[in-house]
Amino acid sequence: MTSTLNSRSWTTERRRFVEAGGNTTYACGLGRMVGRVFALLYLTPEPLALEQIAESLAVSKASASIVVRQLAALHAIRRVWVPGDRRDFYEAETDFGVIFRDGLMPGVRKKLQSARAQIERMMEAEAASDVLEVSLSAAPDEATLTREQRAELRRRLKNARSLHSRIDRVLGSKLLSRFL
């Protein structure tokens, strides 16, 4: 069964795709505009100038400029030169492996390292602490812990450290590198 894509349905589906891109990046914590701009460029065969991006999405040029810089830092888009035009033009990176490997993964690994360091500091602080009594009247950050509570805290921190180690091994694996 073949279907024809008329102009109106293309426009409607393109708009939906752009909005879906925004919803996806919003759900991932990157902001809705990041996904909208990327989706627009991804569906556009020719490079677009900043003004064209802003106009297509009905946003300010300043807002589009900020998002373009974010996407460039994530290796999701690149600036290209268009002969005879002095404006900056942008096109989407169509190789998602490049985006994940060069744009997203370094940030994820850096955040994992930071979380791991905090887990290690918590484990050191817990090990150095010799406070074993319960003080229910103390503020939560000043509360002392029983032996059982400390054992549970140690178990949780060890689990968190183990999870971070496994995630780091997966993210650094040769298999994932080949996949991306």
N, CA, C and O of each residue as an XYZ file, in Angstrom:
720
protein
N       0.847     -1.177      0.000
C       0.000      0.000      0.000
C       0.887      1.232      0.000
O       1.725      1.389      0.888
N       0.722      2.087     -0.955
C       1.515      3.304     -1.024
C       0.649      4.481     -0.633
O      -0.565      4.486     -0.837
N       1.296      5.466     -0.071
C       0.565      6.675      0.287
C       1.300      7.863     -0.291
O       2.524      7.855     -0.425
N       0.558      8.853     -0.621
C       1.168     10.073     -1.128
C       1.191     11.080     -0.005
O       0.273     11.165      0.810
N       2.249     11.826      0.013
C       2.418     12.823      1.055
C       2.149     14.182      0.441
O       2.996     14.728     -0.265
N       0.981     14.726      0.707
C       0.688     16.035      0.144
C       1.339     17.120      0.985
O       1.840     16.864      2.080
N       1.322     18.315      0.463
C       2.004     19.435      1.093
C       1.487     19.703      2.502
O       2.274     19.977      3.408
N       0.194     19.629      2.691
C      -0.375     19.922      3.998
C       0.032     18.862      5.016
O       0.390     19.199      6.144
N      -0.017     17.592      4.637
C       0.352     16.559      5.600
C       1.848     16.608      5.910
O       2.251     16.329      7.039
N       2.681     16.961      4.913
C       4.116     17.116      5.170
C       4.351     18.218      6.191
O       5.124     18.045      7.134
N       3.688     19.347      6.004
C       3.841     20.475      6.926
C       3.374     20.083      8.326
O       4.038     20.393      9.316
N       2.251     19.414      8.405
C       1.717     18.982      9.700
C       2.658     17.991     10.376
O       2.954     18.126     11.563
N       3.121     17.014      9.640
C       4.015     16.003     10.223
C       5.372     16.593     10.583
O       5.983     16.190     11.573
N       5.837     17.527      9.798
C       7.109     18.191     10.111
C       6.978     18.953     11.426
O       7.858     18.875     12.283
N       5.879     19.688     11.582
C       5.641     20.433     12.814
C       5.566     19.469     13.997
O       6.134     19.745     15.054
N       4.881     18.360     13.833
C       4.772     17.360     14.903
C       6.133     16.763     15.246
O       6.441     16.539     16.417
N       6.944     16.507     14.224
C       8.286     15.961     14.444
C       9.131     16.944     15.253
O       9.833     16.552     16.185
N       9.054     18.221     14.887
C       9.815     19.258     15.599
C       9.357     19.333     17.055
O      10.185     19.417     17.962
N       8.057     19.303     17.280
C       7.544     19.345     18.652
C       7.919     18.082     19.423
O       8.238     18.154     20.610
N       7.885     16.938     18.766
C       8.291     15.686     19.420
C       9.767     15.745     19.809
O      10.151     15.264     20.875
N      10.584     16.329     18.951
C      11.997     16.510     19.288
C      12.155     17.353     20.538
O      12.975     17.049     21.404
N      11.364     18.416     20.627
C      11.395     19.267     21.817
C      10.950     18.533     23.064
O      11.553     18.681     24.127
N       9.901     17.744     22.939
C       9.413     16.979     24.092
C      10.433     15.943     24.547
O      10.585     15.694     25.743
N      11.124     15.349     23.596
C      12.128     14.338     23.928
C      13.292     14.949     24.695
O      13.688     14.431     25.739
N      13.843     16.047     24.186
C      14.973     16.660     24.885
C      14.543     17.254     26.217
O      15.323     17.270     27.169
N      13.315     17.741     26.292
C      12.803     18.254     27.562
C      12.760     17.129     28.596
O      13.155     17.322     29.746
N      12.282     15.966     28.188
C      12.214     14.810     29.091
C      13.604     14.373     29.545
O      13.756     13.796     30.621
N      14.616     14.647     28.723
C      15.996     14.276     29.060
C      16.726     15.390     29.804
O      17.904     15.245     30.129
N      16.041     16.496     30.077
C      16.642     17.578     30.840
C      17.456     18.567     30.030
O      18.189     19.373     30.605
N      17.345     18.528     28.720
C      18.130     19.438     27.881
C      17.366     20.688     27.467
O      17.975     21.614     26.931
N      16.100     20.751     27.685
C      15.301     21.893     27.269
C      14.590     21.621     25.954
O      15.127     20.984     25.048
N      13.390     22.112     25.881
C      12.542     21.859     24.715
C      13.117     22.473     23.435
O      13.062     21.846     22.376
N      13.658     23.670     23.515
C      14.175     24.344     22.316
C      15.345     23.591     21.697
O      15.518     23.627     20.479
N      16.133     22.925     22.492
C      17.265     22.151     21.970
C      16.755     21.109     20.978
O      17.293     20.976     19.879
N      15.738     20.386     21.362
C      15.175     19.361     20.484
C      14.456     19.936     19.285
O      14.517     19.376     18.191
N      13.774     21.053     19.483
C      13.043     21.666     18.371
C      14.006     22.148     17.292
O      13.782     21.909     16.105
N      15.078     22.827     17.702
C      16.046     23.331     16.716
C      16.729     22.165     16.011
O      16.871     22.178     14.788
N      17.152     21.156     16.771
C      17.803     20.014     16.133
C      16.864     19.334     15.146
O      17.265     19.030     14.023
N      15.625     19.094     15.549
C      14.660     18.420     14.669
C      14.412     19.235     13.404
O      14.317     18.673     12.313
N      14.308     20.543     13.540
C      14.119     21.405     12.367
C      15.286     21.257     11.401
O      15.087     21.069     10.201
N      16.504     21.344     11.928
C      17.683     21.226     11.064
C      17.811     19.818     10.489
O      18.245     19.647      9.350
N      17.439     18.828     11.262
C      17.533     17.438     10.807
C      16.618     17.191      9.609
O      16.963     16.433      8.703
N      15.467     17.827      9.610
C      14.503     17.636      8.519
C      14.706     18.596      7.346
O      13.999     18.515      6.341
N      15.663     19.495      7.479
C      15.886     20.483      6.425
C      17.128     20.094      5.635
O      18.224     20.043      6.192
N      16.970     19.820      4.344
C      18.108     19.341      3.549
C      19.206     20.383      3.336
O      20.367     20.022      3.139
N      18.858     21.656      3.374
C      19.869     22.693      3.176
C      20.133     23.399      4.507
O      19.266     23.420      5.381
N      21.318     23.971      4.663
C      21.633     24.688      5.901
C      20.693     25.880      6.097
O      20.205     26.466      5.131
N      20.453     26.220      7.345
C      19.607     27.363      7.673
C      20.405     28.408      8.427
O      21.272     28.081      9.238
N      20.103     29.681      8.148
C      20.691     30.788      8.899
C      19.952     30.921     10.227
O      18.828     30.439     10.372
N      20.579     31.567     11.175
C      19.984     31.765     12.489
C      18.615     32.435     12.377
O      17.673     32.051     13.070
N      18.511     33.424     11.513
C      17.236     34.126     11.324
C      16.151     33.171     10.830
O      14.997     33.267     11.249
N      16.517     32.261      9.951
C      15.553     31.295      9.423
C      15.097     30.317     10.506
O      13.927     29.941     10.565
N      16.027     29.917     11.349
C      15.687     29.019     12.458
C      14.700     29.717     13.389
O      13.663     29.156     13.744
N      15.037     30.952     13.780
C      14.178     31.708     14.690
C      12.794     31.921     14.088
O      11.785     31.754     14.773
N      12.745     32.283     12.830
C      11.457     32.521     12.165
C      10.641     31.229     12.056
O       9.437     31.236     12.312
N      11.276     30.145     11.686
C      10.563     28.870     11.531
C       9.943     28.391     12.834
O       8.874     27.781     12.836
N      10.616     28.670     13.936
C      10.136     28.199     15.237
C       9.395     29.274     16.024
O       8.938     29.032     17.141
N       9.278     30.465     15.433
C       8.593     31.592     16.077
C       9.198     31.907     17.443
O       8.491     32.035     18.443
N      10.534     32.028     17.458
C      11.256     32.396     18.675
C      12.177     33.561     18.348
O      12.386     33.891     17.181
N      12.719     34.173     19.374
C      13.634     35.288     19.147
C      14.965     34.777     18.601
O      15.340     33.621     18.798
N      15.653     35.660     17.921
C      16.968     35.314     17.383
C      17.944     35.019     18.533
O      18.803     34.145     18.417
N      17.802     35.751     19.634
C      18.671     35.531     20.797
C      18.467     34.129     21.368
O      19.431     33.440     21.699
N      17.219     33.718     21.481
C      16.917     32.375     21.988
C      17.481     31.309     21.056
O      18.083     30.334     21.505
N      17.282     31.503     19.766
C      17.815     30.551     18.784
C      19.336     30.502     18.858
O      19.928     29.431     18.732
N      19.968     31.647     19.059
C      21.429     31.713     19.129
C      21.971     30.910     20.311
O      22.964     30.194     20.180
N      21.323     31.033     21.448
C      21.755     30.291     22.638
C      21.659     28.787     22.388
O      22.574     28.034     22.719
N      20.550     28.365     21.806
C      20.332     26.939     21.555
C      21.304     26.416     20.505
O      21.793     25.292     20.620
N      21.585     27.215     19.490
C      22.545     26.810     18.458
C      23.916     26.563     19.088
O      24.598     25.602     18.732
N      24.320     27.420     20.014
C      25.608     27.221     20.700
C      25.589     25.933     21.525
O      26.571     25.191     21.544
N      24.470     25.669     22.205
C      24.356     24.429     22.983
C      24.467     23.208     22.074
O      25.188     22.259     22.382
N      23.756     23.240     20.968
C      23.785     22.103     20.041
C      25.165     21.922     19.414
O      25.606     20.794     19.195
N      25.839     23.020     19.128
C      27.194     22.923     18.572
C      28.136     22.296     19.604
O      28.991     21.483     19.252
N      27.978     22.672     20.871
C      28.813     22.093     21.930
C      28.550     20.598     22.093
O      29.437     19.852     22.507
N      27.344     20.163     21.771
C      26.989     18.744     21.846
C      27.325     17.994     20.559
O      27.026     16.807     20.429
N      27.940     18.684     19.621
C      28.292     18.108     18.314
C      27.054     17.641     17.546
O      27.138     16.742     16.710
N      25.909     18.255     17.836
C      24.660     17.870     17.173
C      24.408     18.685     15.909
O      23.666     18.257     15.025
N      25.023     19.853     15.829
C      24.931     20.669     14.612
C      26.301     21.252     14.328
O      27.184     21.253     15.185
N      26.462     21.744     13.118
C      27.728     22.401     12.772
C      27.432     23.637     11.938
O      26.441     23.709     11.211
N      28.324     24.601     12.072
C      28.229     25.821     11.273
C      28.849     25.532      9.921
O      29.912     24.918      9.833
N      28.185     25.973      8.877
C      28.686     25.754      7.519
C      28.704     27.079      6.768
O      27.994     28.023      7.114
N      29.518     27.120      5.754
C      29.656     28.305      4.922
C      28.800     28.132      3.679
O      28.804     27.081      3.038
N      28.071     29.180      3.357
C      27.262     29.191      2.140
C      27.858     30.256      1.226
O      27.876     31.434      1.582
N      28.344     29.857      0.051
C      28.976     30.816     -0.862
C      28.057     32.003     -1.162
O      26.870     31.841     -1.445
N      28.641     33.189     -1.091
C      27.903     34.399     -1.417
C      27.070     34.954     -0.280
O      26.364     35.945     -0.469
N      27.129     34.349      0.891
C      26.344     34.829      2.029
C      27.258     34.912      3.244
O      27.972     33.961      3.561
N      27.230     36.049      3.916
C      28.120     36.263      5.053
C      27.531     35.758      6.368
O      28.230     35.716      7.381
N      26.278     35.382      6.365
C      25.643     34.911      7.599
C      26.171     33.519      7.965
O      26.704     32.790      7.129
N      26.002     33.188      9.229
C      26.324     31.834      9.682
C      25.137     30.934      9.381
O      23.987     31.285      9.647
N      25.434     29.775      8.825
C      24.413     28.780      8.525
C      24.719     27.522      9.320
O      25.865     27.254      9.679
N      23.671     26.759      9.585
C      23.819     25.565     10.413
C      23.120     24.379      9.767
O      22.103     24.518      9.089
N      23.705     23.202     10.002
C      23.076     21.966      9.556
C      23.217     20.935     10.665
O      24.128     21.007     11.490
N      22.307     19.985     10.669
C      22.305     18.943     11.697
C      23.371     17.900     11.409
O      23.660     17.587     10.254
N      23.943     17.375     12.465
C      24.795     16.187     12.360
C      23.842     15.010     12.219
O      22.997     14.787     13.086
N      23.972     14.269     11.153
C      23.041     13.157     10.921
C      23.567     11.824     11.447
O      22.839     10.832     11.450
N      24.811     11.791     11.886
C      25.385     10.576     12.467
C      25.184     10.637     13.987
O      25.915     11.336     14.689
N      24.205      9.912     14.474
C      23.909      9.952     15.906
C      25.055      9.394     16.743
O      25.184      9.730     17.920
N      25.878      8.552     16.151
C      27.058      8.058     16.858
C      27.984      9.198     17.234
O      28.523      9.218     18.341
N      28.178     10.149     16.330
C      29.014     11.325     16.607
C      28.416     12.125     17.760
O      29.131     12.556     18.664
N      27.107     12.319     17.721
C      26.447     13.103     18.771
C      26.625     12.427     20.126
O      26.977     13.088     21.103
N      26.388     11.128     20.195
C      26.530     10.421     21.465
C      27.985     10.346     21.909
O      28.301     10.653     23.059
N      28.865      9.943     21.010
C      30.270      9.716     21.355
C      30.990     11.019     21.693
O      31.687     11.102     22.704
N      30.821     12.033     20.849
C      31.597     13.260     21.016
C      30.858     14.356     21.773
O      31.484     15.247     22.347
N      29.533     14.293     21.776
C      28.759     15.356     22.394
C      28.194     15.020     23.757
O      28.371     15.782     24.707
N      27.523     13.899     23.863
C      26.833     13.562     25.107
C      27.687     12.775     26.095
O      27.670     13.062     27.292
N      28.429     11.793     25.611
C      29.174     10.902     26.506
C      30.202     11.618     27.383
O      30.291     11.302     28.569
N      30.976     12.558     26.862
C      31.934     13.225     27.753
C      31.253     13.900     28.949
O      31.780     13.860     30.060
N      30.100     14.512     28.731
C      29.370     15.144     29.827
C      28.826     14.137     30.817
O      28.874     14.358     32.027
N      28.313     13.036     30.311
C      27.783     11.982     31.177
C      28.909     11.401     32.025
O      28.744     11.205     33.229
N      30.042     11.128     31.406
C      31.168     10.543     32.152
C      31.686     11.509     33.207
O      32.051     11.094     34.307
N      31.719     12.795     32.876
C      32.180     13.796     33.841
C      31.234     13.854     35.044
O      31.685     13.944     36.186
N      29.934     13.802     34.790
C      28.964     13.821     35.891
C      29.062     12.552     36.726
O      28.913     12.598     37.947
N      29.310     11.427     36.079
C      29.488     10.181     36.821
C      30.728     10.238     37.705
O      30.705      9.745     38.832
N      31.808     10.832     37.210
C      33.027     10.967     38.013
C      32.768     11.847     39.233
O      33.242     11.557     40.332
N      32.016     12.918     39.029
C      31.684     13.806     40.136
C      30.833     13.085     41.180
O      31.068     13.223     42.380
N      29.854     12.323     40.725
C      29.007     11.566     41.650
C      29.827     10.517     42.392
O      29.640     10.307     43.590
N      30.729      9.868     41.681
C      31.581      8.850     42.315
C      32.448      9.484     43.403
O      32.604      8.918     44.485
N      33.008     10.654     43.116
C      33.836     11.342     44.111
C      33.011     11.683     45.350
O      33.502     11.567     46.473
N      31.776     12.097     45.155
C      30.921     12.416     46.299
C      30.589     11.162     47.101
O      30.556     11.207     48.331
N      30.347     10.059     46.428
C      30.089      8.792     47.128
C      31.311      8.411     47.961
O      31.175      7.999     49.113
N      32.494      8.545     47.387
C      33.728      8.207     48.116
C      33.901      9.110     49.338
O      34.292      8.636     50.405
N      33.613     10.402     49.192
C      33.723     11.316     50.340
C      32.732     10.925     51.436
O      33.061     10.969     52.622
N      31.525     10.546     51.037
C      30.531     10.108     52.026
C      31.005      8.845     52.741
O      30.830      8.717     53.952
N      31.598      7.922     52.007
C      32.085      6.685     52.621
C      33.216      6.980     53.600
O      33.284      6.380     54.673
N      34.100      7.902     53.235
C      35.191      8.287     54.135
C      34.650      8.967     55.387
O      35.103      8.691     56.497
N      33.675      9.861     55.202
C      33.097     10.560     56.351
C      32.384      9.580     57.276
O      32.487      9.689     58.498
N      31.670      8.636     56.703
C      30.963      7.639     57.509
C      31.958      6.767     58.268
O      31.745      6.452     59.439
N      33.039      6.379     57.607
C      34.040      5.529     58.256
C      34.742      6.273     59.389
O      35.104      5.672     60.401
N      34.932      7.573     59.219
C      35.622      8.363     60.235
C      34.714      8.701     61.413
O      35.188      9.047     62.495
N      33.432      8.599     61.197
C      32.474      8.959     62.239
C      32.379      7.845     63.271
O      32.267      6.669     62.924
N      32.426      8.227     64.533
C      32.265      7.209     65.568
C      31.014      7.483     66.401
O      30.872      6.980     67.516
N      30.125      8.276     65.848
C      28.883      8.598     66.541
C      27.903      7.459     66.310
O      27.545      7.162     65.171
N      27.468      6.821     67.393
C      26.624      5.638     67.258
C      25.246      5.790     67.898
O      24.434      4.867     67.829
N      24.971      6.919     68.509
C      23.704      7.067     69.204
C      22.654      7.701     68.300
O      22.974      8.384     67.327
N      21.420      7.463     68.639
C      20.319      8.095     67.924
C      19.941      9.362     68.675
O      19.734      9.350     69.888
N      19.857     10.428     67.942
C      19.412     11.679     68.526
C      18.236     12.156     67.701
O      18.410     12.858     66.704
N      17.039     11.777     68.114
C      15.853     12.092     67.331
C      15.514     13.572     67.364
O      14.784     14.055     66.498
N      16.022     14.290     68.333
C      15.702     15.710     68.424
C      16.621     16.560     67.548
O      16.339     17.737     67.321
N      17.705     15.986     67.059
C      18.644     16.747     66.226
C      18.062     16.958     64.833
O      17.230     16.183     64.362
N      18.516     18.011     64.199
C      18.121     18.254     62.808
C      18.628     17.093     61.962
O      19.627     16.470     62.322
N      17.960     16.781     60.835
C      18.361     15.616     60.024
C      19.837     15.606     59.640
O      20.453     14.541     59.605
N      20.409     16.758     59.356
C      21.815     16.765     58.966
C      22.745     16.648     60.164
O      23.946     16.435     60.001
N      22.199     16.785     61.361
C      23.009     16.660     62.567
C      22.699     15.368     63.321
O      23.303     15.095     64.359
N      21.775     14.584     62.812
C      21.349     13.365     63.504
C      22.490     12.368     63.585
O      23.289     12.238     62.657
N      22.554     11.675     64.697
C      23.530     10.605     64.853
C      22.847      9.294     64.503
O      21.620      9.207     64.490
N      23.644      8.279     64.219
C      23.102      7.025     63.710
C      23.434      5.854     64.623
O      24.482      5.831     65.268
N      22.538      4.893     64.668
C      22.792      3.648     65.395
C      23.717      2.779     64.547
O      23.985      3.093     63.387
N      24.198      1.693     65.132
C      25.033      0.747     64.382
C      24.271      0.202     63.171
O      24.824      0.094     62.076
N      23.016     -0.134     63.377
C      22.208     -0.682     62.277
C      22.025      0.344     61.157
O      22.102      0.013     59.974
N      21.784      1.579     61.550
C      21.610      2.629     60.542
C      22.910      2.868     59.769
O      22.900      3.078     58.556
N      24.023      2.831     60.498
C      25.315      3.007     59.825
C      25.585      1.850     58.874
O      26.088      2.056     57.769
N      25.254      0.639     59.298
C      25.446     -0.532     58.430
C      24.598     -0.388     57.166
O      25.062     -0.693     56.068
N      23.375      0.071     57.320
C      22.497      0.283     56.158
C      23.064      1.381     55.253
O      23.043      1.253     54.029
N      23.564      2.445     55.853
C      24.166      3.527     55.068
C      25.378      3.015     54.291
O      25.530      3.322     53.109
N      26.241      2.236     54.947
C      27.404      1.655     54.261
C      26.960      0.771     53.097
O      27.539      0.828     52.012
N      25.931     -0.047     53.326
C      25.417     -0.922     52.269
C      24.927     -0.091     51.078
O      25.228     -0.416     49.930
N      24.184      0.964     51.345
C      23.670      1.810     50.264
C      24.802      2.483     49.491
O      24.780      2.533     48.261
N      25.784      2.998     50.217
C      26.910      3.663     49.550
C      27.724      2.673     48.716
O      28.172      3.007     47.619
N      27.916      1.460     49.231
C      28.630      0.437     48.452
C      27.848      0.078     47.196
O      28.435     -0.106     46.130
N      26.528     -0.023     47.317
C      25.698     -0.297     46.138
C      25.818      0.825     45.110
O      25.937      0.571     43.911
N      25.787      2.059     45.587
C      25.908      3.202     44.672
C      27.273      3.200     43.991
O      27.371      3.453     42.791
N      28.330      2.913     44.759
C      29.669      2.862     44.174
C      29.767      1.742     43.146
O      30.355      1.920     42.080
N      29.196      0.601     43.466
C      29.210     -0.532     42.540
C      28.459     -0.196     41.251
O      28.935     -0.505     40.159
N      27.301      0.427     41.372
C      26.534      0.820     40.188
C      27.327      1.803     39.335
O      27.385      1.661     38.113
N      27.930      2.786     39.967
C      28.729      3.752     39.211
C      29.896      3.077     38.501
O      30.220      3.432     37.368
N      30.522      2.117     39.149
C      31.625      1.386     38.512
C      31.144      0.616     37.293
O      31.799      0.615     36.251
N      30.001     -0.038     37.427
C      29.459     -0.799     36.291
C      29.079      0.126     35.139
O      29.371     -0.171     33.981
N      28.434      1.233     35.451
C      28.053      2.188     34.398
C      29.296      2.725     33.711
O      29.331      2.832     32.485
N      30.318      3.063     34.488
C      31.554      3.592     33.908
C      32.215      2.562     32.999
O      32.718      2.911     31.931
N      32.218      1.295     33.415
C      32.790      0.244     32.566
C      32.012      0.109     31.261
O      32.608     -0.049     30.195
N      30.692      0.170     31.339
C      29.870      0.065     30.126
C      30.139      1.253     29.208
O      30.331      1.077     28.005
N      30.152      2.448     29.763
C      30.354      3.640     28.939
C      31.752      3.692     28.331
O      31.951      4.292     27.275
N      32.711      3.070     28.990
C      34.069      3.052     28.471
C      34.408      1.810     27.661
O      35.550      1.636     27.235
N      33.429      0.952     27.449
C      33.703     -0.316     26.775
C      33.975     -0.139     25.285
O      33.453      0.769     24.638
N      34.803     -1.032     24.766
C      35.104     -1.022     23.334
C      33.864     -1.350     22.519
O      33.680     -0.829     21.419
N      33.020     -2.208     23.055
C      31.792     -2.577     22.346
C      30.911     -1.348     22.123
O      30.401     -1.138     21.023
N      30.735     -0.545     23.156
C      29.927      0.666     23.008
C      30.589      1.630     22.033
O      29.910      2.265     21.227
N      31.911      1.741     22.102
C      32.632      2.613     21.161
C      32.396      2.184     19.722
O      32.201      3.024     18.843
N      32.412      0.897     19.482
C      32.167      0.397     18.122
C      30.730      0.626     17.696
O      30.454      0.942     16.539
N      29.819      0.466     18.641
C      28.406      0.664     18.354
C      28.125      2.109     17.971
O      27.342      2.380     17.060
N      28.767      3.028     18.670
C      28.545      4.448     18.403
C      29.463      4.907     17.293
O      29.434      6.077     16.913
